[in-house]
Amino acid sequence: MRQAFSLAVLTFLASGAHAGDIGPDCTLGGIKLHGKVKVVDSFPDLKVQVVDSFPDLKVQRVTSFPDACGKWELVGSFPDFTIQYVESFPDLKISFVDSFPGVP
């Protein structure tokens, strides 16, 4: 019993933040999933995969007031967090929408 519990704890700790672990306050790994976002080629805060179905987060691109879950304003400087687009092993799977952003 003790070994099974230890194994479960180690598995949980080793898993870290991965797709689908969005908190009730719309955060992933301590990063609020709204605000000003900069796309980078290396050393991102989050690795993001754009998908057509079953996203972890629906994202609406806005030009001002990115103050709700899933509203992202793409900027060139002074971001709240950075992302890198990837094809595999994402931290977060997103789909772009025109309305109703947030956790599906």
PEJO-V869573 format. One record per residue. N is the residue number from 0. RES is the residue in one letter. SS is DSSP state (helix for helix, strand for strand, loop for the rest). PHI is phi as a letter, one per 30 degrees, with the letter a starting at -180 (NA if undefined). D_CENTER is the distance of its C-alpha to the mean C-alpha in Angstrom with 2 decimals. Layout:
n:res:ss:phi:d_center
N:RES:SS:PHI:D_CENTER
N:RES:SS:PHI:D_CENTER
This chain:
n:res:ss:phi:d_center
0:M:loop:NA:35.32
1:R:helix:d:34.39
2:Q:helix:d:33.25
3:A:helix:d:31.04
4:F:helix:d:29.38
5:S:helix:d:28.94
6:L:helix:d:27.45
7:A:helix:d:24.93
8:V:helix:d:23.93
9:L:helix:d:23.66
10:T:helix:d:21.53
11:F:helix:d:19.09
12:L:helix:d:19.05
13:A:helix:d:18.75
14:S:helix:d:15.78
15:G:loop:i:13.36
16:A:loop:d:9.64
17:H:loop:b:8.82
18:A:loop:e:7.40
19:G:loop:j:8.41
20:D:loop:c:8.62
21:I:loop:d:7.31
22:G:loop:d:10.33
23:P:loop:d:12.99
24:D:loop:c:12.46
25:C:loop:i:8.97
26:T:strand:b:7.54
27:L:strand:b:5.69
28:G:loop:i:8.45
29:G:loop:i:10.12
30:I:strand:c:7.88
31:K:strand:d:8.41
32:L:loop:d:6.10
33:H:loop:a:9.39
34:G:strand:k:11.99
35:K:strand:d:13.26
36:V:strand:b:11.25
37:K:strand:c:13.19
38:V:strand:d:12.99
39:V:loop:b:14.64
40:D:loop:c:16.41
41:S:loop:a:16.14
42:F:loop:h:14.81
43:P:loop:d:11.26
44:D:loop:d:9.11
45:L:strand:b:6.19
46:K:strand:c:7.60
47:V:strand:b:6.69
48:Q:strand:c:9.33
49:V:strand:d:10.90
50:V:loop:b:12.83
51:D:loop:c:15.70
52:S:loop:b:15.55
53:F:loop:h:13.73
54:P:loop:d:10.13
55:D:loop:d:7.64
56:L:strand:b:7.13
57:K:strand:c:10.04
58:V:strand:c:9.89
59:Q:strand:c:13.26
60:R:strand:d:14.42
61:V:loop:b:16.87
62:T:loop:c:19.51
63:S:loop:a:19.86
64:F:loop:h:18.76
65:P:loop:d:14.94
66:D:loop:c:15.46
67:A:loop:b:13.91
68:C:loop:e:10.69
69:G:loop:i:9.17
70:K:strand:c:11.86
71:W:strand:b:11.26
72:E:strand:c:14.39
73:L:strand:d:14.58
74:V:loop:b:16.90
75:G:loop:c:18.94
76:S:loop:a:19.39
77:F:loop:h:18.48
78:P:loop:d:14.69
79:D:loop:d:12.73
80:F:strand:a:10.15
81:T:strand:c:10.27
82:I:strand:b:8.62
83:Q:strand:b:10.71
84:Y:strand:d:11.24
85:V:loop:b:12.38
86:E:loop:c:14.47
87:S:loop:b:14.06
88:F:loop:h:12.38
89:P:loop:d:8.69
90:D:loop:d:6.11
91:L:strand:b:4.12
92:K:strand:c:6.93
93:I:strand:b:7.59
94:S:strand:b:11.10
95:F:strand:d:12.82
96:V:loop:b:15.22
97:D:loop:c:18.16
98:S:loop:a:18.10
99:F:loop:h:16.65
100:P:loop:d:12.93
101:G:strand:k:10.79
102:V:loop:d:10.34
103:P:loop:d:13.08
